């Protein structure tokens, strides 16, 4: 096998690296996966390493399987597919052999997400925690997982997360302790436990550690910038005997700190592994030079990074376009027309993708796509108006507009403590099938029918209905949602959803969006009609040839993917980068997120920066282009205006 002919000079240097620790800094589109595959082949064919002596750790089993399969084709031998794969799958195989060393039977069961939530709920119930007041199981599980991954202080994390919640930190810690105890007594582990106990096994038992160090003479880790502290510690235990470790990744694409990833594992690799060599892959095969220059210009503003610069193999193409249109609706119409134009030029809708920083950025686009009956799929979750938190907020307006709407009534009151579906139905029946919340007597009657545990929540939102009548808020649906969110729902989201910050941004976006409508009735009618159209569009998408379906996605979900044409929505200051994120932690990760968005594009890149947004108070907010746009030299962008 001629490795020199199959690889470029940068890839060849990394593939043929000598024994010892090595860091491969692989910029976007530079052949990271190809480099790993050929490294596997080189170790076997040129270094005499047996295939089963190589361990490959990735973030998806699919990635590991594909890389091993391609390497096997090159060397015509089988690799160690049993242990290679995700960190969790490796940990599971390890514990199946040695779980008794950490106090479990080798026949332990693994709790799936639903089972873990049920067990957490049972623990809370056993300790007498109020179902409605106590944080939801998935919120707690997410928090515990992040803390364990970071090897952080659980008490401190709980205190910070629930600083403003009406829940005692001690109660959460009691539930966590009981949850841990029950898992041990029932010989079960959740996904986080697999890593926790695998690390304990390797760090506390020298004979086990030595055995696997000898078994795996070489360890390769993909997407190392996305590892957390615990995963990095596991890797260190595995290679501490021989040091033959190659990690591959890109600090420019580290965008998952919110779920525990620590890109310092990547930046500090040389400090953690004495004598570590660094290899850089900077030759990009994906994008045009103009797109790469745009990415380079923005990422250069990050102070902490491995210095590198993407270099294009491809010839010059179309300059990225900065589209300055009036508002979100104009932005949506521009994208639809441009997708249609590209289709006429041979770029199908499926080769296009619309990316956005936050879900609410795509709200107007989804509505316009539904109106135009353009087939599309949201690859990063459910459509905007189908999301639970959006439907919760709309339920208040629906009940005001139609007292006979039993579904809206149930959805609203089931948010309260001790109110389930059956209780909600009974209360609605006692109200005669009409919950006229604008009528004073009905308000009092409704309050008397709710259980005691729900009274505090009811008293928080009751003034909204009084104000609606007295202040004539029927022309201001956004004000109603704003008061609902401020009085009750914001705190509810914080205790219910692990991604409450992102959902809060969606609600803020919904509030601003309502200014387009002159009344509650008008807003609800439009949403209902367009939601039905959206459903029709979704059905049409399922029946339509793939080439005609447009993709919509958050930037986070688009990492690792690529399209011929990419549209990025609301590249405006305070939107991308996110105002809240910048205030809390600066703009470094937002800058990396923008870099990921830009480098998804092969041929066509559109940065959309509307000029105005209507505000809830009736005013107009003038939107500045994002700081990222300001940092791109003028010669790299073609600015277009006039899409009104």
N, C-alpha and C positions, 0 to 999 in steps of 0.2 A: 504494500500500500504506500502510495506516494503522498505523504502528508503535506509537503510543500506545495504540490500542485493543487491540492484540494482546499487550501486555506490561504488567506492573505497573511502578510508578514506579522501583523499584530496577533491574529488568531494562532498562528504557528508558534509564536513565542510563548503564549499562554499554554497551549496544548502540550508542548514539549518541556515545560518547566521542570526543573529537577525536584527531587524529594524535598520535603519541608513545607512550611506554611506558605501559601500563596493567595494573594488577593487579586481577582480579576475585575477591574472596573469596566463594566460593559455598558456603554451608553446605548440609548434607544436605537433599535434597528441595526445593530452592529454584528449580529450573529452570535448572540450569547448562547443560545441553545445548540447551535452547530459546534461551538467551541467545547461545550461540555460533552457532547456526543463523541467528538474526536479525542478528547482527553481520555474518556473511557476506553476507546479503541487503542490509543497509544500506550496506555498503561499495560494492556494485555499483550499487544503485538511487539512492542519495543522494550518494555521494562520487565517482561516476564512475570507480571502480576496475574494471578489466577482470577477469573471473573468473579468468583464468589468472595474474593478478598477485597472487593470494592463496595463501599456503601454510598448510595446516592440519596440525599435528603432534599425533598422539594416541598412545595406548599399545596400541591394536588397530586393525587395518585395517578391521574391521567397524564400529567407532565412527566412523571417518573417512568410510567409505562411506555410512553412514546419515545423517550430518550433511550431507554434500555433496548427497546425493540430495534431502533435505528442503529444503535451501537452493535447489537448482535448481528445485524445484516452485514456490517463492516468486517467483523472478526469471525463470523460463523461459529460463535460459541455463546452459551447461555450465561447471563449475568445473574447476580443475586437479587432476583425479584421478590423473594420472600421478605427480606428485611428492608430493602430499598422502598422508598415512597415518602409519605408525609411524616413529619415528626410524630404525629399521633399513631400512625400505623406501625412505625418502628418501635415506639414505646410499648404498644400493645404486644408485639412479638417478644420483646424483652421481658415484660412482666409475665407472659404466659410460661416462661421458663423459670422465673425466680420470684414470683409474687409473694411466696412464703417468707422471703427475706424482709419484706416490708409490712408483714402482718396481714396478708390476704391469702386466700386460697387461689391456686392456679386456675381454678375454674370460675373465677370471678365474672360477673356480668357487667356489661357496659351500658349505662343508662343513656338512652337517646335524649334529645332535647325535651320532648314531652314528658318522659319518665322523670327526668331531673326536676322539671317544674312541678310535677305532681308531688314528688317527695318533699320538695321545699315547701309547698303549700301545706302538706300534711304536718310538717314540723311546726309551721307557724300556727296551724289550728291547734295542735297538741299543747302548745304553750299559751294558747288563749289570745292570740293576736287577731285584731279585727281585720277581716278580709278586705274591707274597703279602705281602711286607713293605712294598713301595713303595705309597704312596697311590694309590687308584683314580683313573683318568682323569677321571671326572665330578667327583670331589672337587677335583682340581687345576684343572679347567676353570672350575668355579664360583668358586674362590678367585681365579684370574687375572682372571676377568670382573669380580668385585666390585672388585678392586684397580684395574683399568684404568678402571672407571666412576668411581671416587673419585679417580683420578689420584694414587694413593698410592704408597708405597714397597713394592715387591714383596718385597724381602728381609725387611723388618721384618714384613710380613704373614705370610710363610711361617714365620718364626721364632716368631711368636705362635701361629699355627694349629697347628703341629706341635711345640710346646714339649715335650710329654711323649711324643712318638712316637719309635720307634727308627728314625729316618731322618735322614740328614744334609741340612741345609739346602742345602749346596752341590750335592748330587745333584739336588734338585728344581729348582734354578736351571739346572743343566746340561740337564735334560730340557726345561725351558721354552725355553731358548735354541735347542736343536735343533728343537723343535716350531715355533718361529718361523721358523727357517732353512728347514725343509722346506716350510712353507707358501709362502714366497717362491719357492723353486726350482720348486715345482709349480704356481705361479700360482693358489693357493687362499687363501681367507680363511674364518675362522669368523665367527660372528655378532658377537662382540666386536670383531673386526678392522674390520668395516664402520664402526662408530662411531669407532674409533681413527684409521683412515686418512681418513675423511671430515673429521674435525676437523683432522687434519694438513694436508689439502688446503686447507681454508678459512683456516687460521691462517698457513700458510707460503707461500701463493701469492696475492698481492694481486690479480692480474688475475682469477683464478677467483672470489675473494671478491667483487670488485666486480661481476662479471657476475651473480652470483646475488642480490646485494643489489639490483641494478637490476631483475632479473627478478621478484623477489617484493617488491612495495612494502609488503605487509602480511603479518605472520606471526602466526598464532594457535596457542597451545599449550594443550591440554587436560590436566587432572590434573597441573599443574605441580609440586605438592607431591611427586610420585613421581619426579621427574627426579633423576638423579645429577649429579655435578660435570661429567662429560664432556658430557652432553646439554645442560646449561645453558651450557657454554662454546660448543658448536656454535650454539646459538640466538643467543648474543651476537655471534658472528662474522657470522651471517646478517643481523642488523639494525643492526650498528654504523654503517652508512652513513646510515640514515634514522631509526632508532629507533622505527619503527612496529610495536610488539610488544604483543599482548594475551595475557596468560597467565591461565588460569582454574584454580581449584582450591580446596582447603580444608585448611588446616593441621591442623584437628581430625581429618582422615581420613588423616594421614600415618602409615602402619603398616608400611612396607616397608624400614626401615633395615637389616634383616638381609640384604637382597639389594642393598644399595648406595644406595638412595634417600636423598637428603639434603634434609630439609624446610627447611633454612636457605636453600636456593635461593628458597623461597617467602617466608620471614620477612624475608630481607634484600634482597628485590627492589628496594625503594625506594633502598637504599644502592648497589645495583649499577647502577641506571638513574636518572640525575639527572632530576629533574622528573617522575618517575612518579606517575600518579594512581591512587588506590585506590577501588574500588567494592565495596560489600558487598551480597550477596543474603542476606537473613535471613528472608524470608517463606516458610514451609514449607507445601507443599501435600499432603504425604504423611501425616503422623501427627497424632494427637489432641494437644490441648494438654498433657494429663497426661504423655504419653510424652515430649514435647519438654522439659517442665519437668524430668523425670528426667535427660535427656541434658545439659541446661544445668547442672544442679546438680553433676554429676560433672566435666564438662570444665572447669568454673570453677577447679578445683584445679591446673590446669597453669600454671606461671609464665610460660612462653614461648608466646605466642599472639597472634593478632589478636582483639581484643575484639569479640565479636559474640554475639548471642543469638537463637536460633530463635524465630520467632513463628508461631503456627498460624493458618491460614485456616479450618480445620475447626472445628466446634463441639465442645463437651465430649463425651468418650466414657468408656469404662471406665478406671478407675485401673489402673496397672500393679500386678501382684500379686507379692508376695514370698512364695514358697512354702517354708516351713520344714518339711521332712520328715526322717525319721530318718536315712536313709542313701542311697547311690546306687541301691539296688534300689527303695526307696520313691519316689525321684525318678523312676525309669523308669516305675513303675506310675502315678504321678500324671500324667505326660505322656500316656501312652496313654489314660487315662480322660478327660483334658481334651480331647485331640484328637477323641475319639469324641463328647464332649459338644458341642464346637464344630460338628462335622459335622451333628448334629441341629439346630443353630441356623442352618445354611446356610453355614458356613465349611468348605469341603472340606479334606481332608488335604493336597492339593497347594498350598493357600493358607497352609499352616503350615510353619514351618521350625524345626529345633532347631539352635542354634548352640553352639559350644564353643571354649574357648581352646586346648586340646590334644586330640589324638586320643584319648588314654586316658580322657578325661572321658566319652566316649560309649560306653565298653566295656560297661557294665552295661545301658545303654539298648538297644544293638544286640542283646544276648543276650535281653532281655525282648521286644523286637519280634519276634525269631525265634521265641521260645516261643509268642507270641500270634498268629503268622502274619500280622503286620501288614506290608503291602508298604511298602518304603522304599528310597530310594537315597541313597548317600553321594556327594555332589557334590564333595567335596574329596579324593577318593582312594579306595583300596580299603578294604574293611571291616577292622575292627581285627585280628581273628585271622588274616586273610589277608596281613598285612604281613610282609615278609621277616624283620625283626628279631624279631618276636613268634614266628614259626615256628622261627627259629634257637634261641631260648631254650627253646621247648617240646620241641625235638628231644632235648635232654639228658634230660628227663624221660621222653620216649617210649622212648629207648634203655634207660634203667634199667628201666622197666616191662616192656619186651618186647625181649629181646636179639635176636630174630629180625627185628626191624623194620629191614630193609635201607635203607629210604628215610631213616629217622631217622639211622642210622649215617652214610650218605653225606652228608647235610646237615651233620652235625656235623664230620666230619673234612675235608670240603672247605673249611671255614673256615681250615684250616691252610695254611702255605706249601708249595708244590710238590705239593699233593694236589688232583687233578682228579677228575672222575667215574669215569674208567677205573681210576685208581689206587685209589680208594675201593672200587670193585667187586671188584678183585683181592684187596685186603686182606680184605674181607668173606668172599670165597670161601675164602681160606686159613684163616680162622677157623671154617670149616665152616658158614657161614651163620648163626652165632650169636655176637654180640659181647657176651658176658656180662661187662660192665664191673664187676660187683660181685664177680667172682672174681679172686683175686690172680694166678693163673697166666695168665689171659686178659689181664689188664692188662699184664703183662710181655710177653706175646707180641705184643699190639697195638703196644706201644711199639717193639718190635724190627722190626716190619713197616713202620712209618712212615718216610718219608725223613728224612735228617738235618736238612733245613731245617724240618721240622715238629716236631722234638723239643722245642724251647723252648715252643711252644704246648701240646703234649701234657703236658709236665711242669707247666704252669700249671693245667690242669684235672684232671689225674690225682688230686690229693688230694681232689677233690670226691667221687669214687666211693668212695674209701677211707673218707671221713668218713660218707658215706651209710650204709655198712655198719656202721661202728663206733659212730656216734652215733645210729643209728636215725632217719634223717631222712625215712623214708617217710611220716611224718605231717606233714611241713612242706615242701611243694613250693616255697613262696616262698623258703625258706632255700637250696635248691638253686640256684634261678635267681639269687638274690642273690650267692652265691659264684661262680657261673659268670660273672656280669657283672663282679664285682670283680676276679677273677683274670685274665680274658681278654677277655670280649666288649665291655666298655666301651672298651678301647683299640682293639679291632677296629673298632667303629663309628666311632670318631674318625678312623681312617685310610681307612674305606671309604665313608662316607656324608657328603655335604656338609651335610645337615641332621641331623648326629649328635646335637646337643643336644636337638632335639625327639624323636628316637627314644629317647634316654636317658630322657626323661620318660615315654615310653610304657612302657619296661621297668620303671621304678620303679612306675608305676601297676599293671602286671601283677603285680609282686611283692606289692603291697598287696592286690590282688584275690584272690590265692590263699588268703588267710586264711579265706575262706568255705568252704573245702573241707578235709575231715578227713584226706585222704591224697592222694598223688600219683596213685594209680589213680582216685580219685573225681574229681579235677580234670581229668585227661586225658579221662575218659569224658564228663564234662559238656561240655567244650570241643568234643570230636569230635561229640557229638550235636547241640549247638547250631550248630556250623559247618555241619553237613548241613542243619539246619533253616533256617539262614541262606541257604544255597544255594537251597533250595526257595522261601524268601521272595523272593530275588532274581529267580528265574524267574517267580514269581507277579507280581512288580512289573512285569516286562517284558510280561506278558499282561494286566495290569490297566489299566483306564482311568486316564488321567493324574490325574484329580481325586481318586483314592483313594490316591495314593502320597505318603507323607510324605518331606520333604527333611531330610537331615542334612548339616551343613557346619561347617568351621572358620570363625571370624569373618573370617580373612584372605580366604578364598575367597568370602565373601558380600558383600564390598564392591561397591557399585554396584547391588545387588539389593534387593528389597523383598517382604514378605509381609504378609498380613492379621494373622497371629498369629505371634509369635516367642517361643520358649523359649530361655533362656540357662542352660546347665548349670553347676553348681558355682561359683556366684558367692560363693566363700569366700576368705578370706585365705589366701595362699600357693598358691592355685590360679588364681584370676582376681582380682587380678594374679598372674602366675607368680612364685614365690619366687626362682627362679634369675635371671630377668630383672631383678627389682627389686634383687637383690644386686649384679648386674653393672652396671646402668645406670640405676637409679631406676625410678619408676613412670610417667613421662610418656607413653611410647609405649603402655604397658598401659592407661593412662587413655583415650588416643585409640582404642585397640582396643575398649574397652568402649563408648565413644561410638558407634562404628560399629555394634556389635551392637545397641544400643538403637534407633538410628535406622533400622534395617531394618524395624521394626514399624509398621504402619499403624493398626491398631485395638486389638490385644491384645498385651500384653507380660508375660511371666512370667519373673521372676528366681528361679531355683531355688537354694536354699542349704541343702543337707543339714546335719544337726547333728553327725553322727559318721562316722568311717571306722575300720574295724577295721585294726589294724596288724599287721605281720609277726610281731612278738613276742607276739601274742595280746592285746595291750592295745587300748584304744579311744582314738582321737584325737578330741577334741572340736573341731569346726570352727566357727570364728567367721565371721560374715558378712563379706564383702569390705569393705574400707575404702570402696569405692565405694557400697555400700548405706548405710553409716553416714553418708555425706555427703548422701544424699537426704532432704529434709525429710519428716517422718512423714505430712504431709497428701497427699503425692504417691503413697504406696504403701499398698496394702491387704495386711496380713500375714495369711497363712493357715497354720495348723499342723494337725497331726494326721494326716498321711499316713504311716502306718506299715506 
